[in-house]
Amino acid sequence: MPLELVDHRADAAVKQSWTPFPSSEDYEHPDWWSSASGAVGDPWFVQVLENGTEVARVQFDDPGGISPHYARVPTVGGERLEIQHIEVAAAARRRKVATRVVRALVNRHPDRRLFAYSGDADGFWGFLGWEPFYDSRPGPAGRTLFIQPNPEGLRKCAARLRPRQL
Ligand SMILES: CC(C)(COP(=O)(O)OP(=O)(O)OC[C@H]1O[C@@H](n2cnc3c(N)ncnc32)[C@H](O)[C@@H]1OP(=O)(O)O)[C@@H](O)C(=O)NCCC(=O)NCCS
């Protein structure tokens, strides 16, 4: 079943009072989608529907920032676009929803290079075939940075999915 991406965007001037998504018990982490007050610039969220039912929520940070403290990071300029958060509804997990969401976002933004700092989801980003980069500073490790690979890498990722999962 194809996914539908619905943008929820607002002006930065109203982000303190604007609510990106209604409250839902289908998600575990209301801290990021219940308020846009932490957004940098104009808040930009994406609602993901499958057959009319919401299955995931995403927040972009446009363009987002790549930390200079991460080692061997390729040069990514103004084309970068950060997936600040992605969360799949608890009941919809482990059936490739997040995989299809990220693929759909990549397809929708062919001129951008997506990246994300993993919040406890290194296994997922690694599954996508995105390359990991690590905080080189001493001390507690920062979140792993994953950057969308070149188009060849994306084709390899697609080949790992059965046609019905695309
Ligand atoms: C991480 C998350 C987005 C994955 O969503 P999903 O739709 O279940 O992921 P997919 O079904 O597309 O997973 C594809 C593959 O990624 C890997 N993967 C997914 N979730 C994983 C997890 N929690 N731990 C380790 N590997 C995981 C697996 O290899 C999986 O394939 P498999 O199910 O055949 O083993 C979802 O678990 C979630 O919303 N978690 C809470 C919020 C969060 O951590 N977001 C990420 C912030 S960066």
The ligand as a Gaussian input file, in Angstrom:
#p B3LYP/6-31G(d) Opt

LIG

0 1
 C       13.163000       3.199000      14.632000
 C       11.758000       3.135000      13.988000
 C       11.470000       4.448000      13.272000
 C       11.765000       1.976000      12.963000
 O       10.471000       1.911000      12.356000
 P        9.937000       0.570000      11.643000
 O        8.873000       0.945000      10.696000
 O        9.615000      -0.434000      12.690000
 O       11.255000       0.102000      10.887000
 P       11.347000      -0.901000       9.640000
 O       10.274000      -1.944000       9.725000
 O       11.386000      -0.092000       8.395000
 O       12.750000      -1.568000       9.945000
 C       13.607000      -1.988000       8.908000
 C       14.785000      -2.695000       9.541000
 O       15.482000      -1.776000      10.397000
 C       15.986000      -2.499000      11.538000
 N       15.298000      -2.006000      12.753000
 C       14.090000      -1.407000      12.822000
 N       13.804000      -1.094000      14.094000
 C       14.867000      -1.493000      14.829000
 C       15.172000      -1.443000      16.219000
 N       14.322000      -0.923000      17.119000
 N       16.349000      -1.965000      16.629000
 C       17.239000      -2.499000      15.745000
 N       16.994000      -2.593000      14.412000
 C       15.819000      -2.087000      13.969000
 C       15.660000      -3.967000      11.297000
 O       16.761000      -4.545000      10.584000
 C       14.445000      -3.875000      10.404000
 O       14.273000      -5.015000       9.583000
 P       13.583000      -6.357000      10.199000
 O       12.315000      -5.935000      10.890000
 O       13.331000      -7.198000       8.970000
 O       14.568000      -6.948000      11.155000
 C       10.669000       2.816000      15.053000
 O       11.078000       1.701000      15.819000
 C       10.365000       3.960000      15.984000
 O        9.524000       4.809000      15.692000
 N       11.069000       4.000000      17.150000
 C       10.844000       5.054000      18.170000
 C       11.379000       6.388000      17.717000
 C       12.799000       6.320000      17.202000
 O       13.693000       5.713000      17.813000
 N       13.028000       6.999000      16.067000
 C       14.309000       7.108000      15.446000
 C       14.909000       8.392000      15.865000
 S       16.418000       8.696000      14.965000

